[in-house]
Amino acid sequence: MASPTAVPSPALHGRDAELTALLRLLDAARGGSGGTMVLRGARGTGRSALLGAAAGLADGFAVLTTRGTVAESRLPYAGLHGLLRPFADRLAVLPAAQAAALAAALELGTADGGLALPAAVLNLLASAGRPVLACVDDVHHLDPPSREVIFFVARRLAGEPIALLIGAGDTPSGAGDGPAVPDDVPVLELGPLDAAAARRLAGDLAPELAEDVRASLLEVARGNPLAIVELVGSLTPEQMSGAAAPPETPPRDGRLWRAHTARLAALPGATADVLLLLAADPDLDTATLLRAVRPGCALTALEPAERAGVIVRLAGDRYDFRDPLMRAVAYSAASPARRRAAHRLLAGLLDCEHRRLRRAWHRAAALDGPVEELAGELAGAAAAAGPRDGHPAPYLALERAAELTAHDDVRAARLAAAADRAWHAGLPWRARSLLARLRSVTVPEEVRDQAELVRGNLELRSGRTTSAGEGLLAAAEALLPRDRDRAVRVLIRAGEASYLAGDDRRFLAIARRAAALRRPDDPAAVRLMFEYLAGTAATFRGRHREATGPLLRVLELAPLVRDPSVLVWAGVASLLLGDDVRALRLATRAVETARARAMPATVPQVLELMIQAEIWMGRYASAAANAVEGLRLARESGRLNSAGQHLAWLALTTAVEGDEETCRIRAASAIALAGAHGLGLAGAVGHWALAQLDLAAGRHADAAERLRATARPDGANGHLVVRVMATPHFVEAAVRTGDRERARAALRVLDGWVSSTRSPDRRALAERCHALLAGPGEAEERFAAALDLHRGGCCEFETARTQLLFGGALRRNRRPGAAREHLHGALETFERSGARLWAARARAELRAAGESVRSPRPKVAEKLTAQQYEIARIVAAGATNREVAARLFLSPRTVEHHLRNIFTRLGVRSRVELARLMS
C-alpha cells in the first residue's frame, strides 16, 4: 500500500477574532496594564497554535512557557518549575521569605501553604524589567499546586506589564481536585473552524487535493483543525486523486484518535456501553435510552462521562457527545461484536410505524436476519424517507442496502438511487463516489440512464456546462419513453446549461425540441416549463412581442407551483417582462420553500434570481448580503458554478461601492471559474463589474472594451442577457470614446426589449441612452423624460446616475444653476449608497459648476484608499476581522491584507494605536 503523503505545517485560519484578542492583551501588557486570558477548546481546536502565535507577536517581551502533562501531574510544582526556569537566577531580587518559599517549591516541591510562594511568583514576573508573556498550555494536566499558584497570579495582573495566556481543554475538571479553570478568570472559547477557514486550511496542506476528496474530509473533520491536518496527512496518493475512498475517521495512529480513546478508556465499562448506544444512533432520546438499559442505570452510567466532559445534556432531555469527533471514535474503536449488539438492542426498541428507517438501519447494521431481506427493508424505508427524517440520511441507508445486495442489477439501482439522494442533500462529492462504484457492477439500461442524469446534474452545478448540456440532453431522450414529465424537466435543465454557458443556439434548439412534446393535459409545473422555454426563446430571437404571451402565462401558472427550481424559471420570466417586484416576490417564495422543504443545496440557485432582481432595483447592499450567503452555501454544497455566479454578483456590488482592489479580486476569481467551467453568464457579469469600475473612474475606453467582450459567445465572457443589461453602461462608454455607431446598434437591441415591457426603470435607461446620443436641445428633453420615468420606478441609484449625466450636460451647456440642482440629488444618493467613486464624480461636477464642495473624509483618510479608510474606521470601533468582513462582504483574509497596509501607511503597530489615531 502506498505511504501517506507528507504535508507542510499549516497556517492559522479562521482565528481572526482570537488573534485580535491576543493582540489587545499584549498591547495592554506593553502599556503596563496586563491581564489573563484562558483559551479553552476541545483537543485539536488550536490552543497550542494560538499560544505559539502569541509568542511570535510578543516583540520586546520576555516569553516563558510550560505545558501540563499527565506524567507530571502528581509532581508538586512541576509546572511552576517548567515555567520559571529561565528566571531561576533572579530569586535574589525578591524579599528573603518569598525567595526561600519559591526556592523550596522549585527545588524540593514543597511549600508552607501561605502567601509567600504565589506572591513570590507574581513579584518575580513583575521584576523582569520588560513586559512578560507567560504561556501555560494544557493547564488541565498541570499539577494542582502549580495550577493554584498560576490562577492566584492570574487574578492580580491589573497594573502589571504581564500577559498570562492559559490553554485549557474542554473537560470541566482538572487532573486534581477542583475545576481546571476557576469561574472568575476570563475565558475565550475555541469552537470549530467555519467552512471557509476549513477549506483554506485543507488547501494550504494539499493544494492538489481533488475537490470531492477535500469536501469529504471536511465533513469528517467537523471544523477541527488538527483533524484536518491528520486526515490530509494520512491520505495515500490514490486517495488524494479520488481513485480510492477517503478516510471516514481520524487516523488511528494520530494524536486525536489516541487522545479520544484514552479519555474513553478511563471511563467505567458500563459507561462505555451506554456511550456506544449514543454513538450508534445520534437521534437517541433519553426515553429510549432508559428502555435500552435498566431504568435508572443508564443515567447513572452516563454520570462519569458527563463529569469528564465527554457528553453534554441537551434541551429536550437528550445527551450528545461534546466533541463530534468523539462519537466517530467511540463507535469505530468498539469491536464489531459490540457494535452489532448495540444495533440489535436499538432495533428492538424502535417501532416500525414511526421510526421505520432507523429500525431498518439498526437491523441491517446488526445483520439481524437474512441479508437480502434486510437490504430490501432498508432500501424501501430509505426510498420513503423525507429529508427531515433524521438519522440515517437516506443516501447512507441506500448505500448500505447496496452493500448488502448480492444481485448486480439491484445493487446498481440502489447505488444510483443513493447517488441521487446524496446529490439532492448537497453532497456532490458523495454522489460522485457512489456513481464511481457503479463501474464495478453490471448496470441495466434504466439504471444507467438514472446515473447519467445524476452525472448531468453534477456537471450542471459543479462541472463544465457543455458536458452538462450534452449529458442532460441524452438523459432526457432516454427518459422520454418511460417518464415524460421527468424527461421534460431534464430537457429544461439542459436548456439551463446552455443559458449559463451563453450558448443561445443550443438553447433555441432545445426550445424547439420541447415545443414538439407539449400536450394540453400536462400538469401546471410542466406547462409552466414549456411556456418558459417558448417565451425565453422568443426573447433571445428578439421577438419580444411574441414572447409576451408565453411569459405572462408562466406568471399565471406560478401560484400553482411549489417546486423552488420551477419558481426560479417563473422569476426569470418576470425579469424578462420587466416586473422586478414580482420577480423578487417569486424568489423570496422560492427561498422560503426550499428552506421549509430542507433543500439547502437549492438555495444558492434561487438566491441568484433574487440578486438579479435586486440589481435591477438598485438594492446593491441587499444583493451583496444575499450573494455572500449564496457563495457560502454554494461552497458548502459543492455547487461551484453557483459559487462563480455569486462571486460575479459580489464583484458587481463592490464596483458600485468603488472598491477597486476587492472588485478586481472577485471579478478575476469569477472570470477564472467561468473560463474553467464554461460559464458565459458569470464571466460576462465579472467583465461587466470591471467595466462599471472603469466607468466610475472615468476610464471610458477600458469600459467600452470590456463590455464589447460580453457580446462574444465564447463560452466564458459572452452572454446575451448581460449584454442587454449592460447596454446603458456601454452606450455611455462608447459615446465618450466616439464610437457612436456601436452605441446606436446596442441601443436598438435594448429598445426592442424595453418597448415590450411596462417597466419605467428600463424605459428610463433607454431614454437616457437616447439623450447621450442626441444633440444639445434634444438631449435635455430626453434627460428630463428619463427622470420623469425614473420617478415611476424604484431604482434610486440609476436615477442618480441619470441626474449626474443630466447635470453634466447642463453644465457644459452653460446652465450651472440647473446643473447643480440635479448634481446635488445625485451626490446625496451616491453618498447614502456608499458609492464612493460616483460620489467623487458628482462632487467634481459640482465644483465645475461653481460650487465649493468639501470631501467628507478626515485628514487621516487622505493616506488611505476608500476601502482602507472604511476598514480602519470599523476596526477602530472595536470590530474583529471577521465582523469587518461580514459588514463589508469581504473575506477575513482580505480584511487582514488591508489592515497590514493600513498599519504601514499610518505608521501604527496595533489596533490600540489605530483607535487612538482615528479618534
Secondary structure by P-SEA (a helix, b strand, c coil): cccbbbbcccccccaaaaaaaaaaaaaaaaacccccccccccccccaaaaaaaaaaacccccccbbbbbcccccccaaaaaaaccccccccccccaaaaaaaaaaaacccccccaaaaaaaaaaaaacccbbbbbbcccccccaaaaaaaaaaaaccccccbbbbbbbccccccccccccccccbbbbbbccccaaaaaaaaaaacccccaaaaaaaaaaacccaaaaaaaaaaccccccccccccccccccccaaaaaaaaaaaaccaaaaaaaaaaaacccccaaaaaaacccaaaaaaaaaaaaaccccccccbbbbbccaaaaaaaaaaccaaaaaaaaaaaaaaccccccaaaaaaaaaaaccccaaaaaaaaaaaaaacccccccccaaaaaaaaaaacccaaaaaaaaaaaaaaaaaaccaaaaaaaaaacccccccaaaaaaaaaaaaaaaaccccaaaaaaaaaaaaaaaccccaaaaaaaaaaaaaaaaaacaaaaaaaaaaaaaaaccccccaaaaaaaaaaaaaaaaaacccccaaaaaaaaaaaccccccaaaaaaaaaaaaaacaaaaaaaaaaaaaaaaaaaccccaaaaaaaaaaaaaaaacaaaaaaaaaaaaaaaaaaacaaaaaaaaaaaaaaaaaaacaaaaaaaaaaaaaaaaaacccaaaaaaaaaaaaaaaaaacaaaaaaaaaaaaaccccccccaaaaaaaaaaaaaaaaaacaaaaaaaaaaaaaaaaaacccaaaaaaaaaaaaaaccaaaaaaaaaaaaaaaaacccaaaaaaaaaaaaaaaaaacaaaaaaaaaaaaaaaaaaacaaaaaaaaaaaaaaabbbbbcccccccccccaaaaaaaaaaaacccaaaaaaaacccaaaaaaaaaaaaaaaccccaaaaaaaac
